Amino acid sequence: METRLKTRVWVQAFLRQVEIDGYMAALLSKGDEDAGAVLVKVNRFKDGCRVYTQVRDESGESAWLSGTGGEFVPETDADAYIDRQRGYDADLWVIEVEDPKGCYGIDGSVLED
């Protein structure tokens, strides 16, 4: 059985890595400290946003899926998606990564939509 980090620890490490990589990130919503799901909003400002959700791939490994589709969407659409997800899951963590130059790539595999 795979040992998993508590979500609080994973989020702290994620935020630190984003900072080390030279990007700004903010914790928008804090969820369940032990096992809350995580959404990451990548904000490219004028180019729009994309929201990733943590999932497991078919082999059980951690991966990402774009909840807002394969393209960047207006920030209002991304925020509406996040609000809907928070309506389903009050224990959801939400992180925003600011990427004005369009260079940030989320760490890990991204499953096709």
Rosetta blueprint (number, residue, H / E / L):
1 M L
2 E L
3 T L
4 R L
5 L L
6 K L
7 T H
8 R H
9 V H
10 W H
11 V H
12 Q H
13 A H
14 F H
15 L H
16 R H
17 Q H
18 V H
19 E H
20 I H
21 D L
22 G L
23 Y L
24 M E
25 A E
26 A E
27 L E
28 L E
29 S E
30 K L
31 G L
32 D L
33 E L
34 D L
35 A L
36 G L
37 A L
38 V E
39 L E
40 V E
41 K E
42 V E
43 N E
44 R L
45 F H
46 K H
47 D H
48 G L
49 C E
50 R E
51 V E
52 Y E
53 T E
54 Q E
55 V E
56 R E
57 D L
58 E L
59 S L
60 G L
61 E L
62 S E
63 A E
64 W E
65 L E
66 S E
67 G L
68 T L
69 G L
70 G L
71 E L
72 F L
73 V E
74 P L
75 E H
76 T H
77 D H
78 A H
79 D H
80 A H
81 Y H
82 I H
83 D H
84 R H
85 Q H
86 R H
87 G H
88 Y H
89 D L
90 A L
91 D L
92 L L
93 W E
94 V E
95 I E
96 E E
97 V E
98 E E
99 D L
100 P L
101 K L
102 G L
103 C L
104 Y L
105 G L
106 I L
107 D L
108 G L
109 S L
110 V E
111 L E
112 E L
113 D L
